[in-house]
Amino acid sequence: MAQFGDKVLELLEEKNISQKEFAKALNIAQTTLNGYIKNRRQPDFTTIKSMAYLLGVSTDYLLDYHEGGNNLSLQELSLINKMRKMSSAQQQLLHSIADCIIKSGETK
């Protein structure tokens, strides 16, 4: 189980966001962010919500909370976030494409 700070650092590196930029976006000191990343400090819930929003993940993901074993990967969360930005027609097309991909894999 990854700690909160480890997840934040992983996401920052994956999204190529510097700690300085992220701290500024959160309106906190870079030393405060460093404390979170090193798991020496814990942010309040408002900061956690802001961090999740800026990183494009859920608070559950950051907090490593998985109700009923619902453990989505970063790639799955990314797909969900992209899908939420689509129109209903685009979402339907995506479902059709996914069905075709799955069916083509079953025939092999």
ZAVEXLO-716190 format. One line per field, with one value per atom (N, C-alpha, C): atom name; residue in three letters; residue number from 1; x, y, z. Coordinates in pm, 1 decimal. Layout:
N
atomo: [CA, ...]
residuo: [ALA, ...]
num: [NUM, ...]
c1: [X, ...]
c2: [Y, ...]
c3: [Z, ...]
//
This chain:
108
atomo: [N, CA, C, N, CA, C, N, CA, C, N, CA, C, N, CA, C, N, CA, C, N, CA, C, N, CA, C, N, CA, C, N, CA, C, N, CA, C, N, CA, C, N, CA, C, N, CA, C, N, CA, C, N, CA, C, N, CA, C, N, CA, C, N, CA, C, N, CA, C, N, CA, C, N, CA, C, N, CA, C, N, CA, C, N, CA, C, N, CA, C, N, CA, C, N, CA, C, N, CA, C, N, CA, C, N, CA, C, N, CA, C, N, CA, C, N, CA, C, N, CA, C, N, CA, C, N, CA, C, N, CA, C, N, CA, C, N, CA, C, N, CA, C, N, CA, C, N, CA, C, N, CA, C, N, CA, C, N, CA, C, N, CA, C, N, CA, C, N, CA, C, N, CA, C, N, CA, C, N, CA, C, N, CA, C, N, CA, C, N, CA, C, N, CA, C, N, CA, C, N, CA, C, N, CA, C, N, CA, C, N, CA, C, N, CA, C, N, CA, C, N, CA, C, N, CA, C, N, CA, C, N, CA, C, N, CA, C, N, CA, C, N, CA, C, N, CA, C, N, CA, C, N, CA, C, N, CA, C, N, CA, C, N, CA, C, N, CA, C, N, CA, C, N, CA, C, N, CA, C, N, CA, C, N, CA, C, N, CA, C, N, CA, C, N, CA, C, N, CA, C, N, CA, C, N, CA, C, N, CA, C, N, CA, C, N, CA, C, N, CA, C, N, CA, C, N, CA, C, N, CA, C, N, CA, C, N, CA, C, N, CA, C, N, CA, C, N, CA, C, N, CA, C, N, CA, C, N, CA, C, N, CA, C, N, CA, C, N, CA, C, N, CA, C, N, CA, C]
residuo: [MET, MET, MET, ALA, ALA, ALA, GLN, GLN, GLN, PHE, PHE, PHE, GLY, GLY, GLY, ASP, ASP, ASP, LYS, LYS, LYS, VAL, VAL, VAL, LEU, LEU, LEU, GLU, GLU, GLU, LEU, LEU, LEU, LEU, LEU, LEU, GLU, GLU, GLU, GLU, GLU, GLU, LYS, LYS, LYS, ASN, ASN, ASN, ILE, ILE, ILE, SER, SER, SER, GLN, GLN, GLN, LYS, LYS, LYS, GLU, GLU, GLU, PHE, PHE, PHE, ALA, ALA, ALA, LYS, LYS, LYS, ALA, ALA, ALA, LEU, LEU, LEU, ASN, ASN, ASN, ILE, ILE, ILE, ALA, ALA, ALA, GLN, GLN, GLN, THR, THR, THR, THR, THR, THR, LEU, LEU, LEU, ASN, ASN, ASN, GLY, GLY, GLY, TYR, TYR, TYR, ILE, ILE, ILE, LYS, LYS, LYS, ASN, ASN, ASN, ARG, ARG, ARG, ARG, ARG, ARG, GLN, GLN, GLN, PRO, PRO, PRO, ASP, ASP, ASP, PHE, PHE, PHE, THR, THR, THR, THR, THR, THR, ILE, ILE, ILE, LYS, LYS, LYS, SER, SER, SER, MET, MET, MET, ALA, ALA, ALA, TYR, TYR, TYR, LEU, LEU, LEU, LEU, LEU, LEU, GLY, GLY, GLY, VAL, VAL, VAL, SER, SER, SER, THR, THR, THR, ASP, ASP, ASP, TYR, TYR, TYR, LEU, LEU, LEU, LEU, LEU, LEU, ASP, ASP, ASP, TYR, TYR, TYR, HIS, HIS, HIS, GLU, GLU, GLU, GLY, GLY, GLY, GLY, GLY, GLY, ASN, ASN, ASN, ASN, ASN, ASN, LEU, LEU, LEU, SER, SER, SER, LEU, LEU, LEU, GLN, GLN, GLN, GLU, GLU, GLU, LEU, LEU, LEU, SER, SER, SER, LEU, LEU, LEU, ILE, ILE, ILE, ASN, ASN, ASN, LYS, LYS, LYS, MET, MET, MET, ARG, ARG, ARG, LYS, LYS, LYS, MET, MET, MET, SER, SER, SER, SER, SER, SER, ALA, ALA, ALA, GLN, GLN, GLN, GLN, GLN, GLN, GLN, GLN, GLN, LEU, LEU, LEU, LEU, LEU, LEU, HIS, HIS, HIS, SER, SER, SER, ILE, ILE, ILE, ALA, ALA, ALA, ASP, ASP, ASP, CYS, CYS, CYS, ILE, ILE, ILE, ILE, ILE, ILE, LYS, LYS, LYS, SER, SER, SER, GLY, GLY, GLY, GLU, GLU, GLU, THR, THR, THR, LYS, LYS, LYS]
num: [1, 1, 1, 2, 2, 2, 3, 3, 3, 4, 4, 4, 5, 5, 5, 6, 6, 6, 7, 7, 7, 8, 8, 8, 9, 9, 9, 10, 10, 10, 11, 11, 11, 12, 12, 12, 13, 13, 13, 14, 14, 14, 15, 15, 15, 16, 16, 16, 17, 17, 17, 18, 18, 18, 19, 19, 19, 20, 20, 20, 21, 21, 21, 22, 22, 22, 23, 23, 23, 24, 24, 24, 25, 25, 25, 26, 26, 26, 27, 27, 27, 28, 28, 28, 29, 29, 29, 30, 30, 30, 31, 31, 31, 32, 32, 32, 33, 33, 33, 34, 34, 34, 35, 35, 35, 36, 36, 36, 37, 37, 37, 38, 38, 38, 39, 39, 39, 40, 40, 40, 41, 41, 41, 42, 42, 42, 43, 43, 43, 44, 44, 44, 45, 45, 45, 46, 46, 46, 47, 47, 47, 48, 48, 48, 49, 49, 49, 50, 50, 50, 51, 51, 51, 52, 52, 52, 53, 53, 53, 54, 54, 54, 55, 55, 55, 56, 56, 56, 57, 57, 57, 58, 58, 58, 59, 59, 59, 60, 60, 60, 61, 61, 61, 62, 62, 62, 63, 63, 63, 64, 64, 64, 65, 65, 65, 66, 66, 66, 67, 67, 67, 68, 68, 68, 69, 69, 69, 70, 70, 70, 71, 71, 71, 72, 72, 72, 73, 73, 73, 74, 74, 74, 75, 75, 75, 76, 76, 76, 77, 77, 77, 78, 78, 78, 79, 79, 79, 80, 80, 80, 81, 81, 81, 82, 82, 82, 83, 83, 83, 84, 84, 84, 85, 85, 85, 86, 86, 86, 87, 87, 87, 88, 88, 88, 89, 89, 89, 90, 90, 90, 91, 91, 91, 92, 92, 92, 93, 93, 93, 94, 94, 94, 95, 95, 95, 96, 96, 96, 97, 97, 97, 98, 98, 98, 99, 99, 99, 100, 100, 100, 101, 101, 101, 102, 102, 102, 103, 103, 103, 104, 104, 104, 105, 105, 105, 106, 106, 106, 107, 107, 107, 108, 108, 108]
c1: [84.7, 0.0, 89.7, 74.3, 154.7, 102.6, 193.5, 153.9, 111.6, 39.3, -14.8, 92.7, 201.4, 308.0, 369.7, 380.7, 435.3, 344.5, 214.3, 118.6, 125.8, 133.1, 141.3, 267.5, 379.4, 505.9, 500.1, 444.9, 431.6, 348.0, 238.0, 150.4, 218.1, 289.7, 361.4, 465.3, 536.7, 638.5, 572.8, 464.8, 395.1, 339.6, 291.8, 231.0, 330.8, 456.8, 564.8, 533.1, 489.4, 458.6, 563.7, 626.7, 726.7, 656.7, 728.1, 673.3, 647.5, 734.1, 718.4, 588.4, 563.4, 440.1, 316.8, 325.5, 211.0, 180.8, 284.4, 265.1, 200.3, 245.5, 189.5, 42.0, 8.4, -130.6, -219.2, -162.6, -236.1, -236.5, -156.1, -142.2, -87.4, 14.9, 82.5, 232.9, 307.0, 452.6, 509.6, 617.3, 681.5, 729.6, 770.3, 813.4, 696.6, 577.0, 457.8, 430.2, 435.2, 414.8, 519.8, 643.4, 750.6, 720.8, 663.1, 624.6, 519.3, 424.7, 322.4, 386.2, 474.6, 537.1, 626.1, 691.8, 778.6, 702.1, 568.8, 480.5, 512.7, 558.2, 586.8, 470.0, 387.7, 271.4, 150.8, 32.7, -90.5, -171.6, -214.0, -294.1, -436.0, -503.0, -643.9, -726.2, -853.7, -936.6, -952.8, -962.1, -974.9, -852.3, -735.0, -612.1, -608.9, -653.0, -658.4, -751.4, -866.7, -959.6, -896.4, -827.9, -761.2, -651.4, -575.3, -468.1, -525.7, -631.7, -693.9, -744.4, -809.0, -861.6, -749.5, -644.2, -533.0, -458.2, -457.0, -386.5, -476.3, -606.2, -698.2, -730.3, -729.6, -764.0, -867.6, -920.7, -1016.9, -945.1, -1015.7, -959.2, -938.8, -1028.3, -1013.0, -880.5, -844.4, -718.6, -600.8, -602.2, -491.9, -481.9, -597.4, -600.1, -592.2, -581.6, -571.4, -691.2, -809.3, -932.8, -1003.3, -1033.0, -1095.6, -1215.5, -1331.4, -1453.1, -1490.5, -1512.2, -1554.0, -1451.7, -1325.0, -1220.7, -1212.5, -1277.7, -1274.7, -1142.0, -1043.0, -907.5, -873.0, -907.2, -881.1, -736.0, -679.1, -542.0, -542.4, -425.5, -411.3, -459.9, -433.0, -477.0, -629.9, -693.7, -840.0, -899.8, -841.1, -889.2, -874.8, -766.8, -744.9, -853.6, -888.3, -994.8, -1129.2, -1156.6, -1281.6, -1287.1, -1177.8, -1173.2, -1193.1, -1133.4, -1150.9, -1295.3, -1353.3, -1490.4, -1588.1, -1563.0, -1650.9, -1652.1, -1549.7, -1541.4, -1610.7, -1654.0, -1715.3, -1865.8, -1919.4, -2064.7, -2124.4, -2253.4, -2322.8, -2297.6, -2300.9, -2277.8, -2134.6, -2039.0, -1899.2, -1880.5, -1947.3, -1938.6, -1995.6, -2107.0, -2168.7, -2074.4, -2010.2, -1914.0, -1797.2, -1750.0, -1640.6, -1680.6, -1803.0, -1853.2, -1853.4, -1898.7, -1902.3, -1762.6, -1668.2, -1529.7, -1472.0, -1498.6, -1448.7, -1507.1, -1635.9, -1699.4, -1632.1, -1603.0, -1535.5, -1396.3, -1323.0, -1188.6, -1194.7, -1289.6, -1303.4, -1341.2, -1436.5, -1479.4, -1366.9, -1285.3, -1175.6, -1069.7, -1054.9, -960.8, -1010.5, -1142.8, -1201.0, -1189.2, -1179.4, -1175.9, -1036.9, -937.3, -798.8, -764.4]
c2: [-118.0, 0.0, 124.9, 205.1, 327.2, 433.8, 509.0, 617.8, 737.9, 828.1, 946.7, 1023.2, 1054.3, 1132.6, 1063.4, 930.7, 854.1, 866.3, 862.4, 874.3, 1013.2, 1114.8, 1252.2, 1268.2, 1222.7, 1234.5, 1159.4, 1040.4, 960.9, 1035.7, 1094.6, 1168.1, 1293.9, 1363.3, 1482.8, 1447.7, 1340.3, 1298.1, 1253.0, 1177.9, 1128.6, 1243.3, 1346.5, 1459.6, 1571.4, 1546.8, 1643.0, 1780.3, 1777.5, 1899.0, 1912.0, 2026.9, 2046.0, 2068.0, 2036.4, 2058.3, 2206.7, 2290.4, 2434.8, 2480.6, 2433.6, 2469.1, 2420.6, 2297.3, 2237.2, 2311.0, 2343.1, 2417.9, 2553.2, 2618.3, 2748.5, 2734.8, 2630.9, 2607.9, 2580.2, 2518.2, 2487.7, 2604.8, 2704.6, 2821.0, 2781.1, 2694.3, 2652.4, 2667.8, 2669.2, 2678.8, 2548.8, 2561.0, 2442.6, 2349.3, 2405.1, 2322.0, 2242.7, 2302.0, 2230.3, 2111.6, 2135.2, 2026.7, 1918.2, 1958.9, 1863.3, 1776.0, 1834.9, 1757.4, 1653.0, 1687.5, 1591.0, 1477.8, 1514.6, 1415.3, 1320.4, 1372.4, 1288.1, 1218.4, 1234.0, 1170.6, 1212.6, 1336.9, 1392.8, 1477.0, 1523.0, 1606.4, 1551.8, 1587.4, 1546.5, 1670.6, 1678.9, 1794.3, 1785.7, 1900.8, 1898.7, 1852.3, 1826.7, 1768.8, 1863.0, 1991.6, 2087.5, 2080.7, 2069.4, 2058.5, 1926.4, 1818.8, 1688.7, 1696.3, 1760.1, 1774.4, 1855.0, 1961.6, 2043.9, 1965.2, 1889.3, 1809.2, 1707.5, 1639.4, 1539.2, 1603.3, 1717.6, 1787.2, 1825.6, 1885.4, 1929.9, 1813.4, 1699.2, 1582.0, 1492.2, 1523.5, 1446.3, 1307.9, 1294.5, 1166.6, 1191.9, 1085.3, 1099.5, 1111.8, 1165.0, 1169.0, 1026.9, 936.9, 796.9, 740.3, 774.6, 725.3, 778.9, 908.3, 966.7, 906.7, 879.6, 828.4, 676.0, 612.7, 467.1, 397.2, 454.7, 397.1, 321.3, 196.3, 111.3, 39.1, 96.8, 35.8, -83.2, -195.8, -314.6, -363.4, -332.9, -381.0, -304.3, -190.1, -110.1, -36.0, -102.5, -48.3, -11.7, 109.8, 152.9, 194.7, 156.1, 196.6, 340.9, 398.8, 534.0, 543.1, 440.2, 436.7, 432.6, 353.6, 347.9, 482.0, 545.7, 677.2, 779.7, 770.1, 861.2, 844.3, 719.3, 693.4, 747.4, 730.7, 781.8, 933.4, 999.6, 1146.3, 1193.4, 1122.9, 1158.4, 1137.4, 1028.1, 997.2, 1100.8, 1150.3, 1250.7, 1380.9, 1404.6, 1526.1, 1510.4, 1388.7, 1360.6, 1384.9, 1410.2, 1420.5, 1280.3, 1274.3, 1145.4, 1061.5, 1125.9, 1054.5, 1000.3, 1079.2, 1034.4, 917.7, 923.4, 813.2, 684.8, 696.3, 579.6, 519.8, 606.4, 559.8, 488.2, 543.0, 480.2, 340.9, 328.3, 196.9, 97.6, 142.0, 54.8, 10.8, 104.3, 72.2, -28.0, -5.2, -95.9, -235.9, -244.6, -374.8, -446.9, -374.0, -433.3, -484.0, -405.8, -446.6, -573.4, -578.2, -697.0, -818.6, -802.5, -915.4, -965.9, -875.4, -918.3, -995.4, -962.3, -1034.5, -1171.1, -1189.3, -1318.3, -1421.3, -1375.6, -1468.2, -1525.1, -1469.7, -1516.6, -1631.4]
c3: [0.0, 0.0, 0.0, -102.8, -114.4, -19.2, 38.6, 126.8, 44.4, 108.0, 43.0, -33.5, 31.7, -30.8, -150.7, -142.3, -253.9, -376.5, -353.4, -464.4, -526.3, -442.4, -493.4, -577.2, -526.3, -598.9, -732.0, -731.1, -853.6, -957.5, -913.7, -1005.5, -1058.5, -972.5, -1017.2, -1124.0, -1100.6, -1197.4, -1327.4, -1316.4, -1435.2, -1519.9, -1454.1, -1524.3, -1551.7, -1514.2, -1536.8, -1475.5, -1349.8, -1274.7, -1164.2, -1156.2, -1051.0, -917.1, -811.3, -677.2, -655.0, -709.5, -694.9, -761.8, -883.9, -955.8, -880.0, -830.6, -762.2, -631.8, -556.4, -431.0, -460.2, -565.9, -602.8, -640.9, -717.6, -757.8, -636.6, -534.7, -411.6, -313.5, -343.5, -255.5, -117.7, -121.5, 1.3, -20.6, 88.2, 78.9, 22.4, -50.7, -106.4, 5.6, 118.1, 231.6, 289.0, 284.8, 331.6, 240.1, 109.2, 13.2, 33.0, 54.7, 76.9, 198.9, 301.8, 420.1, 388.1, 300.3, 257.6, 177.9, 85.1, -2.2, 76.3, 178.6, 261.4, 374.3, 372.5, 471.0, 614.0, 629.0, 761.6, 811.6, 718.5, 751.0, 677.2, 726.9, 660.8, 624.9, 499.0, 458.2, 512.6, 520.7, 559.3, 439.2, 462.4, 356.9, 237.7, 262.5, 152.0, 61.2, 120.6, 41.6, -34.8, 27.6, -40.2, -161.0, -144.4, -256.6, -369.1, -335.9, -437.2, -507.5, -431.2, -489.4, -587.8, -546.3, -632.8, -761.4, -748.3, -866.0, -961.4, -908.6, -992.5, -1057.0, -989.7, -1042.3, -1127.2, -1130.1, -1213.0, -1160.1, -1027.2, -964.3, -854.8, -800.3, -691.4, -557.2, -459.5, -323.9, -273.0, -310.6, -270.6, -320.2, -442.8, -497.7, -416.1, -388.8, -311.0, -171.1, -112.8, 24.4, 30.6, -86.8, -97.0, -33.4, -57.3, -4.7, -115.6, -90.9, -191.4, -130.9, -145.6, -93.6, -180.1, -117.6, -191.3, -292.0, -269.1, -358.3, -489.5, -497.6, -619.9, -627.7, -682.5, -686.7, -830.4, -872.1, -1008.9, -1024.7, -1137.6, -1167.4, -1216.7, -1224.7, -1275.0, -1419.2, -1497.2, -1636.7, -1644.6, -1557.4, -1555.8, -1514.7, -1415.0, -1372.5, -1484.0, -1559.1, -1670.9, -1776.6, -1805.9, -1903.2, -1854.7, -1727.8, -1671.5, -1683.4, -1648.6, -1659.0, -1802.6, -1898.5, -2038.9, -2082.4, -2038.9, -2077.8, -2023.3, -1905.8, -1845.2, -1925.6, -2003.6, -2083.7, -2219.2, -2250.7, -2380.1, -2377.4, -2496.3, -2510.1, -2498.2, -2485.7, -2476.9, -2602.7, -2717.3, -2843.6, -2849.5, -2802.6, -2802.2, -2706.2, -2591.8, -2495.0, -2554.9, -2627.0, -2689.7, -2794.0, -2873.3, -2973.6, -2905.4, -2795.5, -2721.4, -2672.1, -2622.5, -2578.8, -2694.6, -2810.6, -2929.0, -2969.4, -2967.9, -3002.2, -2902.1, -2773.6, -2669.8, -2688.2, -2720.4, -2744.8, -2861.4, -2969.4, -3086.1, -3049.3, -2972.0, -2930.6, -2846.7, -2754.8, -2668.3, -2749.9, -2842.6, -2926.2, -3015.1, -3068.3, -3154.7, -3074.8, -2949.1, -2863.5, -2825.0, -2821.2, -2784.4, -2895.1, -3020.0, -3132.1, -3157.2, -3090.7, -3113.6, -3025.0]
//
